[in-house]
Amino acid sequence: MRRRWLAAPFLLWSAAFIIIPIFMIIWFALTDQSGSFTWSNILEMGLADNIKALALALLLSIAATLICLVIAYPIAMILAGKKNGRNTMIAMLFILPMWMNFLLRTMAWQTLLEKNGVINTILRVLHLPAVTIINTPGAVILGMVYNFLPFMILPLYTVLSKIDREITYSARDLGAGPFQTFVKITLPLSKPGMISGITMVFVPALTTFVITDLLGGGKVQLIGNTIEQEFIQGSSWHVGSGLSLILMIFVFISMVLVAKYDPQSTGTAIGGRP
């Protein structure tokens, strides 16, 4: 019982900043200005502009997640194959940017990509044509990939580093080539890390609005921006909560996937290691 009391601060924190806010969102989503029950706030998602914003958010977040997966997997494999001292140093290089404020990191990319930014200045010096990336969906995807890539690398690295190398060595001894070993052994065993990384990237990418505001310049409207505008500009907490409730469905789906492929229950025991 004494040990259970140690969880009291966490339970209070969860109640104050997770459970109560969720119930507030549900309350505002299902009521109108007078406090009467209504479905109209949730049905606002059916408007053409909101459907377009949600579809674009899904498209960009899926693209950013796939790009992160393609980039992170070989990096995680390289880290897993290094000795302890070297892989720790390389992993720190990816973690260090996370110590900087999220807003500052995104603003740095705004400075790099703008019309008279660092990249275009260098291109002009080299007598190369300037590129127009800022205020486009490509810039938003770039910002998502840069900010959320470590969330894909770390779970993949954790799972790949726990795969017993004897399994891959046995496959090679039995005649399997490198590609066949990867497809038949490494890839299936790394599935928990992939699911965890995909969830950790997809959910914040789907709900983001800061990256879109800074790198999209107001020309790229995602569902996160719509919700922000409802809360701040339109002062319509009820509609904003209704749209947020729809987004929570995707969060719950991600939680179900994580629970099914939980790295803590399956990935950490790969290859017989504890």
Secondary structure, DSSP 4 states (H G I P E B T S, - for coil): -HHHHTTHHHHHHHIIIIIHHHHHHHHHHTB-TTS-B-SHHHHGGGSHHHHHHHHHHHHHHHHHHHHHHHHHHHHHHHHHHS-HHHHHHHHHHHHGGGGS-HHHHHHHHHHHHSTTSHHHHHHHHTT------TTSHHHHHHHHHHHHHHHHHHHHHHHHHTS-HHHHHHHHHTT--HHHHIIIIIHHHTHHHHHHHHHHHHHHHHH--HHHHHHSTTSS--HHHHHHHHHHTS--HHHHHHHHHHHHHHHHHHHHHHHHT-TTTTGGGGGG--
